[in-house]
């Protein structure tokens, strides 16, 4: 995990919290391949990544999250627990993947929970895709 600035020892954001209308940019790595997506649905346990090329079910992925207004990225590991590679990606079955975080540090877990409340995604109906 990268901190908000080099002099900070906590994950508490120094910048204003993100605009909830602007999605988090997600870069995910599967083996030696790099993919991109976005998310506005996440919690301290996982996230729904909307993307063109989701990873396969049960794949282990490394995620790099860039929240609007944050200088540095957040890095997490996870496992794909839901995936949808077909269709246009409507609101009932969005095209993308659900990722459950693994071995998340406590400070990062708290930060993700705080960010989720800012995006109004805490307790989201989409949580079934990543928990």
GUFI-410994 format. One line per field, with one value per atom (N, C-alpha, C): residue in one letter; atom name; y, z, x. Coordinates in steps of 0.2 Angstrom, whole numbers, m for minus. Each point is the difference from the previous one (the first is absolute). Layout:
<sites>
aa A,...
at CA,...
c2 Y,...
c3 Z,...
c1 X,...
</sites>
This chain:
<sites>
aa X,X,X,X,X,X,X,X,X,X,X,X,X,X,X,X,X,X,X,X,X,X,X,X,X,X,X,X,X,X,X,X,X,X,X,X,X,X,X,X,X,X,X,X,X,X,X,X,X,X,X,X,X,X,X,X,X,X,X,X,X,X,X,X,X,X,X,X,X,X,X,X,X,X,X,X,X,X,X,X,X,X,X,X,X,X,X,X,X,X,X,X,X,X,X,X,X,X,X,X,X,X,X,X,X,X,X,X,X,X,X,X,X,X,X,X,X,X,X,X,X,X,X,X,X,X,X,X,X,X,X,X,X,X,X,X,X,X,X,X,X,X,X,X,X,X,X,X,X,X,X,X,X,X,X,X,X,X,X,X,X,X,X,X,X,X,X,X,X,X,X,X,X,X,X,X,X,X,X,X,X,X,X,X,X,X,X,X,X,X,X,X,X,X,X,X,X,X,X,X,X,X,X,X,X,X,X,X,X,X,X,X,X,X,X,X,X,X,X,X,X,X,X,X,X,X,X,X,X,X,X,X,X,X,X,X,X,X,X,X,X,X,X,X,X,X,X,X,X,X,X,X,X,X,X,X,X,X,X,X,X,X,X,X,X,X,X,X,X,X,X,X,X,X,X,X,X,X,X,X,X,X,X,X,X,X,X,X,X,X,X,X,X,X,X,X,X,X,X,X,X,X,X,X,X,X,X,X,X,X,X,X,X,X,X,X,X,X,X,X,X,X,X,X,X,X,X,X,X,X,X,X,X,X,X,X,X,X,X,X,X,X,X,X,X,X,X,X,X,X,X,X,X,X,X,X,X,X,X,X,X,X,X,X,X,X,X,X,X,X,X,X,X,X,X,X,X,X,X,X,X,X,X,X,X,X,X,X,X,X,X,X,X
at N,CA,C,N,CA,C,N,CA,C,N,CA,C,N,CA,C,N,CA,C,N,CA,C,N,CA,C,N,CA,C,N,CA,C,N,CA,C,N,CA,C,N,CA,C,N,CA,C,N,CA,C,N,CA,C,N,CA,C,N,CA,C,N,CA,C,N,CA,C,N,CA,C,N,CA,C,N,CA,C,N,CA,C,N,CA,C,N,CA,C,N,CA,C,N,CA,C,N,CA,C,N,CA,C,N,CA,C,N,CA,C,N,CA,C,N,CA,C,N,CA,C,N,CA,C,N,CA,C,N,CA,C,N,CA,C,N,CA,C,N,CA,C,N,CA,C,N,CA,C,N,CA,C,N,CA,C,N,CA,C,N,CA,C,N,CA,C,N,CA,C,N,CA,C,N,CA,C,N,CA,C,N,CA,C,N,CA,C,N,CA,C,N,CA,C,N,CA,C,N,CA,C,N,CA,C,N,CA,C,N,CA,C,N,CA,C,N,CA,C,N,CA,C,N,CA,C,N,CA,C,N,CA,C,N,CA,C,N,CA,C,N,CA,C,N,CA,C,N,CA,C,N,CA,C,N,CA,C,N,CA,C,N,CA,C,N,CA,C,N,CA,C,N,CA,C,N,CA,C,N,CA,C,N,CA,C,N,CA,C,N,CA,C,N,CA,C,N,CA,C,N,CA,C,N,CA,C,N,CA,C,N,CA,C,N,CA,C,N,CA,C,N,CA,C,N,CA,C,N,CA,C,N,CA,C,N,CA,C,N,CA,C,N,CA,C,N,CA,C,N,CA,C,N,CA,C,N,CA,C,N,CA,C,N,CA,C,N,CA,C,N,CA,C,N,CA,C,N,CA,C,N,CA,C,N,CA,C,N,CA,C,N,CA,C,N,CA,C,N,CA,C,N,CA,C,N,CA,C,N,CA,C,N,CA,C,N,CA,C,N,CA,C,N,CA,C,N,CA,C,N,CA,C,N,CA,C,N,CA,C,N,CA,C,N,CA,C,N,CA,C,N,CA,C,N,CA,C
c2 m6,6,6,5,6,6,4,5,6,4,6,5,1,4,m4,2,m3,1,5,2,m3,m3,m3,m7,m2,m7,m3,3,m3,0,m3,m1,6,4,5,5,1,4,7,3,7,5,m3,4,0,4,m1,m7,m2,m7,1,m6,0,2,3,1,m6,m2,m7,m1,5,m1,m2,1,m2,m7,m5,m6,m1,m5,m2,m3,2,m3,m7,m5,m7,m3,m1,m4,m6,m6,m6,m5,m4,m4,m7,m4,m7,m3,m3,m3,6,0,6,4,0,4,5,6,6,2,1,2,6,3,6,0,3,1,5,1,5,m3,3,m2,6,m1,4,m4,m7,m4,m4,1,m4,1,m4,1,m2,m1,m2,m7,m4,m7,m2,5,m2,6,m2,5,m3,4,m2,4,m3,4,m1,6,0,0,m4,0,m4,1,m4,m7,m1,m7,m2,m3,m2,m6,m1,m6,m6,m6,m6,m1,m4,m2,m3,1,m2,2,5,2,5,0,4,6,6,6,5,4,6,6,4,6,7,5,6,5,4,4,7,4,7,4,3,3,8,3,7,4,5,4,m3,m6,m3,0,2,1,m7,m5,m6,m6,m5,m6,m5,m4,m5,m7,m4,m7,m5,m5,m5,m7,m5,m7,m3,m4,m3,m6,m3,m6,2,m2,1,m5,3,m4,0,4,1,3,m2,3,m1,5,1,2,m4,2,1,m2,1,6,2,5,7,4,8,2,m4,2,5,m2,4,0,4,1,m6,m5,m7,m4,0,m5,4,5,4,m4,2,m3,2,m5,1,m6,1,m5,2,m4,1,m3,5,m2,0,m5,m1,2,5,1,m5,m1,m5,3,m2,3,7,4,7,3,4,3,4,0,3,8,4,7,1,m5,1,m2,m5,m3,6,4,5,6,1,5,m1,m7,m2,1,m2,1,7,5,7,2,m2,2,m3,m6,m3,5,2,5,6,3,6,m2,m6,m2,m2,m1,m2,m8,m3,m7,m5,3,m5,m3,m6,m4,0,2,0,m7,0,m6,m4,4,m4,m3,0,m3,m8,m2,m8,m2,5,m2,m1,2,0,m2,m3,m2,m7
c3 0,0,0,m4,0,4,4,4,m4,3,m3,m1,4,m1,4,m2,3,7,3,7,4,m3,4,2,6,2,1,m2,0,m7,m1,m7,0,5,0,m6,m5,m5,2,m3,1,m4,m6,m5,2,m3,0,m2,3,m2,m8,m3,m7,m2,m6,m2,m2,3,0,m7,m4,m7,m5,2,m4,3,m5,3,1,4,2,m6,m3,m5,3,m4,3,m6,2,m4,3,m3,3,m4,3,m3,1,m5,0,m4,4,m3,m3,m6,m3,m4,1,m4,4,m3,4,m3,4,m2,3,m2,3,1,5,1,5,2,5,5,6,5,4,2,5,5,m1,5,3,7,3,8,3,8,2,7,3,m2,m3,m1,m8,m4,m7,m4,m7,m5,m6,m3,m7,m5,m4,m5,m7,m2,m7,m5,m5,m5,m6,m5,m6,0,3,0,7,4,6,1,6,1,1,m1,1,7,2,6,4,6,5,m2,m4,m2,6,1,5,m4,3,m4,5,m3,4,m3,5,m2,2,m5,2,m1,5,0,0,m4,0,1,6,2,m3,m2,m2,6,m1,5,4,0,3,m4,3,m3,m1,4,0,m1,m3,m1,6,0,6,m4,3,m3,5,m3,3,m4,4,m4,1,m4,1,m5,1,m4,m4,m6,m4,3,2,3,m4,m5,m5,m6,m6,m6,m5,m5,m5,m6,m5,m6,m6,1,m6,1,m5,0,0,0,0,7,5,7,3,0,3,8,3,7,4,m2,3,0,m6,m1,m3,4,m3,m3,m6,m3,4,3,4,5,6,4,8,4,7,3,4,3,7,4,7,2,4,2,5,m1,4,4,6,4,0,1,0,7,0,6,3,7,4,m2,m1,m1,m7,m5,m6,0,4,0,3,5,3,m6,m3,m6,m5,m2,m5,3,6,3,0,2,0,m7,m5,m7,m3,2,m2,3,6,2,m4,m2,m5,m6,m3,m6,0,7,1,m2,0,m3,6,6,6,1,0,0,m6,m6,m6,m3,m4,m2,m4,m3,m4,5,6,4,0,m3,m1,m5,m4,m5,2,6,3,7,3,7,0
c1 4,m4,4,m2,4,m4,4,m3,m2,m4,m2,5,5,6,6,6,6,1,m3,1,m6,m5,m5,1,m2,0,m7,m5,m7,m2,m6,m3,m6,0,m6,2,m5,1,2,5,1,m4,m1,m4,m8,m4,m7,m2,m5,m3,m2,0,m2,m7,m1,m7,m3,m6,m3,m2,m1,m2,6,6,6,2,0,2,8,1,7,3,6,3,4,m2,3,5,6,4,1,m1,1,5,4,5,m2,1,m2,6,5,6,4,2,4,m4,m7,m4,m3,m2,m2,m7,m5,m7,m2,m5,m3,m7,m3,m7,m1,m7,m2,m4,m1,m4,m3,m7,m3,m3,0,m3,5,2,5,m1,3,0,7,1,6,2,m5,1,1,m2,1,m3,0,m3,m3,m4,m3,4,4,4,m4,m2,m3,6,0,5,m2,4,m1,2,6,3,1,m5,0,5,3,4,m5,3,m4,m2,m5,m2,6,1,5,7,1,6,3,6,3,3,m2,1,4,4,2,m3,m3,m4,4,0,3,m6,m2,m6,3,m3,1,m6,m1,m6,1,m6,1,2,5,2,6,1,6,6,5,7,3,m1,3,m5,2,m5,0,m5,m1,1,4,1,m3,m4,m3,1,m1,0,m7,m2,m7,m1,m6,m2,m6,m1,m6,m5,m6,m5,m6,m1,m5,2,m2,2,m5,0,m5,3,2,4,m5,m6,m5,m5,m3,m5,2,m5,2,1,m1,1,m5,m6,m6,1,m5,1,m1,m4,m1,6,4,5,6,3,5,6,3,5,6,4,5,1,3,2,m1,m2,0,7,3,7,m1,2,0,7,1,7,3,6,4,6,1,5,1,m6,0,3,4,3,m6,0,m5,m1,5,m1,m3,2,m3,m7,m2,m7,m4,2,m3,m1,5,0,m5,0,m5,m7,m1,m7,m2,4,m1,m2,4,m1,m7,m2,m6,m6,1,m6,0,5,1,m4,1,m3,m7,m2,m7,m1,6,0,0,1,0,m7,m1,m6,m4,4,m3,m3,m5,m3,5,5,6,5,m1,5,0,m6,m1,5,3,5,7,1,7,1,m5,1,m1
</sites>
